[in-house]
Amino acid sequence: MGRRFLASVVVFDVTALVAAVLFATVRVFDVWAPWLVVGANGSLMPSVVLVVAGAGVAMYMSYLSWSGTTPRPSYGRALMIVGSSMAITAIGVVVSRSYWSREWLLTLAATWLMLSLLHRLVRRRRPWTERLVVITNEKQLADDLRSSPNAEVVSVVDPLGDPSHLSIVDTEILVLDLRAVLSDEMAQWVSSISVSGQSVRSLVSVYEEHTGRLPLVHVVGGWEVARPVQRSGYAPAKRLFDIVAVTLTIPLWTVAWALVWLVVKIDSSGPALYRQERIGQAGEQFTLVKFRTMVLDAESAGPQFAKVNDTRLTRIGGFLRKSRMDEIPQLWNVLKGDLSLVGPRPERPVFVDRFSAAIPFYTSRHLIRPGITGWSQVNFGYADGDADAIEKLTYDLYYVKHSSIWLDLHILGRSVWTVLSGFGAR
């Protein structure tokens, strides 16, 4: 179903692109086809070829960025595809020095984007779903699947039950909990379903795809998370990306740093910067730097989580936290290598000790470098207790297992909305 959904989106985006090309050509040149536009400055066809090539690259990048998660109609992806296509076209025009029309490109881009956004608006009203028959005795995992907008759990079957009354149709997927002990009759039924060509998938893969989380009950010795990290060669490339991205944006974030520093100093007495010990990759401790958002001696009673409407915040502190501007100094931590742009958020030593003792595999999140933003931040938000820490850990371990440049780009894109909406800030 996911592949069919992606195929339908690609087909519509291509159709919308063709319609936009024709509309822009008629609108600007009063002819119905771009190959008919030939003048003293040259033909329009090189620009058309560049737009199509740029669209192909952008759509392929969008496809790769799903990173195993359930595809959903996203406005941000429409913006990314159209924007990337136009950027690639602009570079191609400069390099090839071919004829181009500013009015034609702007009309094409606006029309294509409008059609793409309208298509996604319609698709979001009626999201696609996969019908699942789940064999498991883990009720919580089944309930989590039910909460996914793209999963319809038809039934949950007892692994030790009698399958004689069970039936499954072609439009349904049999989801098997590989950790469950099956009765002989159930094992034979599952085998017959598989031999018949019916789709049979593991509960772990379906759960990860639909929820973006790792089911902790299926993490046995931690190797399920550690092995993909050890076999991945992405870490050096990610470190290079962090350094290049932060270095290229130095003029922007240094100006923002100076402005926020001045505002914090005016708003309240005390230092503008706040330093705090955090636990990073491999459990190593480092000093995280951020702008101070709380009054002096805010933790005189000891370390504690931030609260909703926290009275310890300064007048400007709440805004800085919601806008994430208090985290600007952490870009220095990125350059130093303490942090990455994307990764599990680093915790304070006192909370790491507490969660490590209470939550199995909590230290597995230290297999990779922590980040300024992360998969748990854009999906869950702020954690202020053991229960929330467990929920966030399921997202963090998913990221550790599936870390890739495409997932990082997806997280960075969603982080923009997180900043604009103030989601998860305390």
Secondary structure as GFF3:
##gff-version 3
##sequence-region A 1 426
A	DSSP	alpha_helix	2	29	.	.	.	ID=ss1
A	DSSP	three_ten_helix	34	36	.	.	.	ID=ss2
A	DSSP	beta_strand	38	39	.	.	.	ID=ss3
A	DSSP	beta_strand	42	43	.	.	.	ID=ss4
A	DSSP	alpha_helix	45	64	.	.	.	ID=ss5
A	DSSP	alpha_helix	75	96	.	.	.	ID=ss6
A	DSSP	alpha_helix	102	125	.	.	.	ID=ss7
A	DSSP	beta_strand	130	135	.	.	.	ID=ss8
A	DSSP	alpha_helix	139	146	.	.	.	ID=ss9
A	DSSP	beta_strand	151	157	.	.	.	ID=ss10
A	DSSP	three_ten_helix	163	165	.	.	.	ID=ss11
A	DSSP	beta_strand	172	176	.	.	.	ID=ss12
A	DSSP	alpha_helix	184	195	.	.	.	ID=ss13
A	DSSP	beta_strand	200	202	.	.	.	ID=ss14
A	DSSP	alpha_helix	203	211	.	.	.	ID=ss15
A	DSSP	three_ten_helix	216	218	.	.	.	ID=ss16
A	DSSP	alpha_helix	223	231	.	.	.	ID=ss17
A	DSSP	alpha_helix	234	248	.	.	.	ID=ss18
A	DSSP	alpha_helix	250	267	.	.	.	ID=ss19
A	DSSP	beta_strand	273	279	.	.	.	ID=ss20
A	DSSP	three_ten_helix	281	283	.	.	.	ID=ss21
A	DSSP	beta_strand	285	291	.	.	.	ID=ss22
A	DSSP	alpha_helix	317	323	.	.	.	ID=ss23
A	DSSP	three_ten_helix	325	327	.	.	.	ID=ss24
A	DSSP	alpha_helix	330	336	.	.	.	ID=ss25
A	DSSP	beta_strand	340	342	.	.	.	ID=ss26
A	DSSP	alpha_helix	349	358	.	.	.	ID=ss27
A	DSSP	three_ten_helix	362	367	.	.	.	ID=ss28
A	DSSP	beta_strand	371	373	.	.	.	ID=ss29
A	DSSP	alpha_helix	375	379	.	.	.	ID=ss30
A	DSSP	alpha_helix	386	402	.	.	.	ID=ss31
A	DSSP	alpha_helix	405	421	.	.	.	ID=ss32
###
